[in-house]
Amino acid sequence: MANRISRITAYVEKHKLGFGVARLIMMSGVNVRSIGPNDPDPPDALRRLEQALPQLLSAQELSELQQLLSEA
């Protein structure tokens, strides 16, 4: 099962393409590409990603992402 960071990255890439992922990396300071799907989520990195998401995604996209994360 993929960790939360990998699922967040996949969602952003699907909806905002590679540019969105690059913005997420710049805004959070977390190199999400270096975290594999089977690696444990570093708590600090996950927190910083979650703080950056509202600046990158719309309210509808955030809601959709939360639903996706809660299902898995």
DSSP file (Angstrom, degrees, kcal/mol; ACC not computed):
  #  RESIDUE AA STRUCTURE BP1 BP2  ACC     N-H-->O    O-->H-N    N-H-->O    O-->H-N    TCO  KAPPA ALPHA  PHI   PSI    X-CA   Y-CA   Z-CA
    1    1 A M              0   0    0      0, 0.0     2,-0.1     0, 0.0    71,-0.0   0.000 360.0 360.0 360.0 136.5    0.0    0.0    0.0
    2    2 A A        -     0   0    0      1,-0.1    36,-0.2     2,-0.1    34,-0.0  -0.427 360.0-117.3 -73.0 145.2    1.3    3.4   -0.9
    3    3 A N     >  -     0   0    0     34,-1.2     4,-1.9    33,-0.2     5,-0.2  -0.247  31.3-100.9 -74.6 171.3    2.0    5.9    1.9
    4    4 A R  H  > S+     0   0    0      1,-0.2     4,-2.8     2,-0.2     5,-0.2   0.881 120.4  54.9 -63.5 -39.9    0.1    9.2    2.2
    5    5 A I  H  > S+     0   0    0      1,-0.2     4,-2.6     2,-0.2    -1,-0.2   0.918 109.0  47.7 -62.6 -42.9    2.9   11.2    0.6
    6    6 A S  H  > S+     0   0    0      2,-0.2     4,-2.4     1,-0.2    -1,-0.2   0.891 113.1  48.3 -64.7 -39.4    3.0    9.0   -2.5
    7    7 A R  H  X S+     0   0    0     -4,-1.9     4,-2.2     2,-0.2    -2,-0.2   0.898 112.1  48.8 -68.8 -39.4   -0.8    9.2   -2.8
    8    8 A I  H  X S+     0   0    0     -4,-2.8     4,-2.7     2,-0.2     5,-0.2   0.932 112.1  49.5 -62.8 -45.2   -0.8   13.0   -2.4
    9    9 A T  H  X S+     0   0    0     -4,-2.6     4,-2.6    -5,-0.2    -2,-0.2   0.913 110.5  49.6 -60.6 -44.3    2.0   13.3   -5.0
   10   10 A A  H  X S+     0   0    0     -4,-2.4     4,-2.1     2,-0.2    -1,-0.2   0.896 111.7  49.3 -62.9 -40.3    0.1   11.1   -7.5
   11   11 A Y  H  X S+     0   0    0     -4,-2.2     4,-2.2     2,-0.2     5,-0.3   0.939 112.5  46.6 -64.5 -47.0   -3.1   13.1   -7.0
   12   12 A V  H  X S+     0   0    0     -4,-2.7     4,-3.4     1,-0.2     5,-0.5   0.910 112.7  50.4 -63.0 -41.3   -1.3   16.4   -7.5
   13   13 A E  H  X S+     0   0    0     -4,-2.6     4,-1.2    -5,-0.2    -1,-0.2   0.892 111.0  49.2 -64.6 -38.2    0.5   15.1  -10.6
   14   14 A K  H  < S+     0   0    0     -4,-2.1    -1,-0.2    -5,-0.2    -2,-0.2   0.894 124.0  29.2 -66.6 -39.9   -2.8   13.9  -12.0
   15   15 A H  H  < S+     0   0    0     -4,-2.2    -2,-0.2    -5,-0.1    -3,-0.2   0.759 136.9  23.0 -95.2 -27.3   -4.6   17.2  -11.5
   16   16 A K  H  X S-     0   0    0     -4,-3.4     4,-1.4    -5,-0.3     3,-0.3   0.351  96.6-140.5-121.9   2.6   -1.8   19.7  -11.7
   17   17 A L  H >X  -     0   0    0     -4,-1.2     4,-1.4    -5,-0.5     3,-0.6  -0.031  52.8 -42.8  63.1-169.7    0.8   17.8  -13.8
   18   18 A G  H 3> S+     0   0    0      1,-0.2     4,-2.4     2,-0.2    -1,-0.2   0.817 137.0  61.1 -62.1 -32.0    4.5   17.9  -13.1
   19   19 A F  H 3> S+     0   0    0     -3,-0.3     4,-2.4     1,-0.2    -1,-0.2   0.894 102.6  51.7 -62.8 -38.9    4.4   21.7  -12.6
   20   20 A G  H <X S+     0   0    0     -4,-1.4     4,-2.3    -3,-0.6    -1,-0.2   0.890 109.4  49.2 -64.0 -40.0    2.1   21.2   -9.7
   21   21 A V  H  X S+     0   0    0     -4,-1.4     4,-2.4     2,-0.2    -2,-0.2   0.909 110.0  51.4 -66.2 -41.2    4.4   18.6   -8.1
   22   22 A A  H  X S+     0   0    0     -4,-2.4     4,-2.4     1,-0.2    -2,-0.2   0.912 110.8  48.5 -61.5 -42.1    7.3   21.0   -8.6
   23   23 A R  H  X S+     0   0    0     -4,-2.4     4,-3.0     2,-0.2     5,-0.2   0.901 109.6  52.7 -63.1 -40.9    5.3   23.8   -6.9
   24   24 A L  H  X S+     0   0    0     -4,-2.3     4,-2.1     2,-0.2     6,-0.4   0.907 110.0  48.6 -61.4 -41.6    4.4   21.4   -4.0
   25   25 A I  H  X S+     0   0    0     -4,-2.4     4,-2.4     2,-0.2     5,-0.4   0.927 114.6  45.1 -63.4 -45.5    8.1   20.6   -3.6
   26   26 A M  H  < S+     0   0    0     -4,-2.4    -2,-0.2     1,-0.2    -1,-0.2   0.908 115.7  46.4 -66.3 -41.4    9.1   24.3   -3.5
   27   27 A M  H  < S+     0   0    0     -4,-3.0    -1,-0.2     1,-0.2    -2,-0.2   0.838 124.2  31.2 -72.0 -33.0    6.2   25.3   -1.2
   28   28 A S  H  < S-     0   0    0     -4,-2.1    -2,-0.2    -5,-0.2    -1,-0.2   0.717  93.8-132.6 -98.1 -23.6    6.8   22.5    1.3
   29   29 A G     <  +     0   0    0     -4,-2.4     2,-0.5    -5,-0.3    -3,-0.1   0.662  66.5 126.2  76.3  15.7   10.6   22.0    1.0
   30   30 A V        -     0   0    0     -6,-0.4     2,-1.7    -5,-0.4    -1,-0.3  -0.933  60.8-140.4-111.4 123.1    9.9   18.2    0.8
   31   31 A N    >   +     0   0    0     -2,-0.5     3,-1.7     1,-0.2     4,-0.3  -0.627  24.5 179.9 -80.0  88.0   11.4   16.3   -2.1
   32   32 A V  G >  S+     0   0    0     -2,-1.7     3,-1.0     1,-0.3    -1,-0.2   0.742  73.3  66.8 -65.5 -22.7    8.4   14.1   -2.6
   33   33 A R  G 3  S+     0   0    0      1,-0.2    -1,-0.3    -3,-0.1    -2,-0.1   0.719  95.4  57.1 -70.3 -19.9   10.0   12.3   -5.6
   34   34 A S  G <  S+     0   0    0     -3,-1.7     2,-0.7     2,-0.1    -1,-0.2   0.532  89.0  85.2 -89.3  -5.0   12.6   10.8   -3.2
   35   35 A I  S <  S-     0   0    0     -3,-1.0    -1,-0.0    -4,-0.3     6,-0.0  -0.867  73.8-145.2-101.7 114.6   10.0    9.1   -1.0
   36   36 A G    >   -     0   0    0     -2,-0.7     3,-1.2     1,-0.1   -30,-0.2  -0.286  23.3-109.6 -75.8 162.0    9.0    5.7   -2.4
   37   37 A P  T 3  S+     0   0    0      0, 0.0   -34,-1.2     0, 0.0   -31,-0.1   0.723 118.8  44.9 -65.5 -21.3    5.5    4.3   -2.1
   38   38 A N  T 3  S+     0   0    0    -36,-0.2   -36,-0.1     2,-0.1     3,-0.1   0.435  90.7 103.2-102.4  -0.1    6.5    1.7    0.4
   39   39 A D  S <  S-     0   0    0     -3,-1.2   -36,-0.1     1,-0.1     2,-0.1  -0.522  81.9-103.8 -77.2 148.4    8.6    4.0    2.6
   40   40 A P        -     0   0    0      0, 0.0    -1,-0.1     0, 0.0    -4,-0.1  -0.439  40.3-102.8 -68.5 148.2    7.1    5.2    5.9
   41   41 A D        -     0   0    0     -2,-0.1     3,-0.0     1,-0.1    -6,-0.0  -0.598  28.7-130.5 -71.4 120.1    5.8    8.8    5.9
   42   42 A P     >  -     0   0    0      0, 0.0     4,-2.6     0, 0.0     5,-0.2  -0.631  17.8-139.3 -67.6 122.7    8.2   11.1    7.7
   43   43 A P  H  > S+     0   0    0      0, 0.0     4,-2.2     0, 0.0     5,-0.2   0.868  98.9  48.4 -56.1 -41.6    5.9   12.9   10.1
   44   44 A D  H  > S+     0   0    0      2,-0.2     4,-2.2     1,-0.2     5,-0.2   0.911 112.5  48.5 -66.7 -41.2    7.5   16.4    9.6
   45   45 A A  H  > S+     0   0    0      2,-0.2     4,-2.2     1,-0.2    -1,-0.2   0.909 111.3  49.9 -64.9 -42.5    7.4   16.0    5.8
   46   46 A L  H  X S+     0   0    0     -4,-2.6     4,-2.5     1,-0.2    -1,-0.2   0.907 110.1  50.9 -62.6 -42.2    3.8   15.0    5.8
   47   47 A R  H  X S+     0   0    0     -4,-2.2     4,-1.7    -5,-0.2    -2,-0.2   0.917 110.7  48.4 -62.1 -44.3    2.9   17.9    8.0
   48   48 A R  H  X S+     0   0    0     -4,-2.2     4,-1.4     2,-0.2    -1,-0.2   0.878 111.3  50.5 -66.2 -37.3    4.6   20.4    5.7
   49   49 A L  H  X S+     0   0    0     -4,-2.2     4,-1.8     1,-0.2     3,-0.4   0.938 109.2  50.9 -63.0 -46.4    2.9   18.9    2.7
   50   50 A E  H  < S+     0   0    0     -4,-2.5    -1,-0.2     1,-0.2    -2,-0.2   0.829 108.9  52.0 -62.6 -31.7   -0.5   19.2    4.3
   51   51 A Q  H  < S+     0   0    0     -4,-1.7    -1,-0.2     1,-0.2     4,-0.2   0.815 111.6  46.7 -73.0 -29.8    0.2   22.8    5.1
   52   52 A A  H >X S+     0   0    0     -4,-1.4     3,-1.3    -3,-0.4     4,-0.7   0.759  93.3  78.6 -82.8 -26.0    1.1   23.6    1.5
   53   53 A L  H >X S+     0   0    0     -4,-1.8     4,-3.0     1,-0.3     3,-1.4   0.854  84.4  59.1 -57.2 -41.5   -1.8   21.8   -0.1
   54   54 A P  H 34 S+     0   0    0      0, 0.0    -1,-0.3     0, 0.0    -2,-0.1   0.777 105.5  51.6 -61.4 -22.9   -4.4   24.6    0.5
   55   55 A Q  H <4 S+     0   0    0     -3,-1.3    -2,-0.2    -4,-0.2    -3,-0.1   0.669 118.7  36.6 -81.8 -17.1   -2.3   27.0   -1.5
   56   56 A L  H << S+     0   0    0     -3,-1.4     2,-0.3    -4,-0.7    -3,-0.1   0.776 113.6  51.8-104.9 -35.7   -2.0   24.6   -4.4
   57   57 A L  S  < S-     0   0    0     -4,-3.0    -1,-0.1    -5,-0.2     2,-0.0  -0.755  78.2-117.1-110.1 152.0   -5.4   22.9   -4.6
   58   58 A S     >  -     0   0    0     -2,-0.3     4,-2.7     1,-0.1     5,-0.2  -0.297  37.6-102.4 -74.3 168.0   -9.0   24.2   -4.7
   59   59 A A  H  > S+     0   0    0      1,-0.2     4,-2.2     2,-0.2     5,-0.2   0.891 124.6  50.6 -60.1 -39.5  -11.4   23.5   -1.9
   60   60 A Q  H  > S+     0   0    0      2,-0.2     4,-2.4     1,-0.2    -1,-0.2   0.913 110.7  48.2 -65.3 -42.6  -13.1   20.9   -4.1
   61   61 A E  H  > S+     0   0    0      2,-0.2     4,-2.7     1,-0.2    -2,-0.2   0.894 110.5  51.6 -65.5 -39.7   -9.8   19.2   -4.9
   62   62 A L  H  X S+     0   0    0     -4,-2.7     4,-2.6     2,-0.2    -2,-0.2   0.919 110.6  48.5 -61.8 -43.0   -8.8   19.2   -1.2
   63   63 A S  H  X S+     0   0    0     -4,-2.2     4,-2.2     2,-0.2    -2,-0.2   0.913 112.3  48.6 -62.7 -43.2  -12.1   17.5   -0.4
   64   64 A E  H  X S+     0   0    0     -4,-2.4     4,-2.3     2,-0.2    -2,-0.2   0.905 111.9  49.3 -63.3 -42.4  -11.6   15.0   -3.1
   65   65 A L  H  X S+     0   0    0     -4,-2.7     4,-2.7     2,-0.2    -2,-0.2   0.916 109.5  51.5 -64.5 -43.5   -8.0   14.3   -1.9
   66   66 A Q  H  X S+     0   0    0     -4,-2.6     4,-2.1     1,-0.2    -1,-0.2   0.910 110.7  48.8 -59.9 -41.9   -9.2   13.8    1.7
   67   67 A Q  H  X S+     0   0    0     -4,-2.2     4,-1.5     1,-0.2    -1,-0.2   0.917 111.3  49.9 -63.6 -42.8  -11.8   11.4    0.6
   68   68 A L  H  X S+     0   0    0     -4,-2.3     4,-1.2     1,-0.2    -2,-0.2   0.904 111.7  48.1 -61.3 -43.1   -9.3    9.5   -1.5
   69   69 A L  H  < S+     0   0    0     -4,-2.7    -1,-0.2     1,-0.2    -2,-0.2   0.845 110.4  51.1 -68.9 -33.4   -6.8    9.3    1.5
   70   70 A S  H  < S+     0   0    0     -4,-2.1    -1,-0.2    -5,-0.2    -2,-0.2   0.774 106.7  55.3 -76.3 -24.7   -9.5    8.1    3.9
   71   71 A E  H  <        0   0    0     -4,-1.5    -1,-0.2     1,-0.2    -2,-0.2   0.835 360.0 360.0 -74.5 -33.0  -10.6    5.3    1.6
   72   72 A A     <        0   0    0     -4,-1.2    -1,-0.2    -5,-0.1    -2,-0.2   0.462 360.0 360.0 -86.5 360.0   -7.2    3.8    1.2
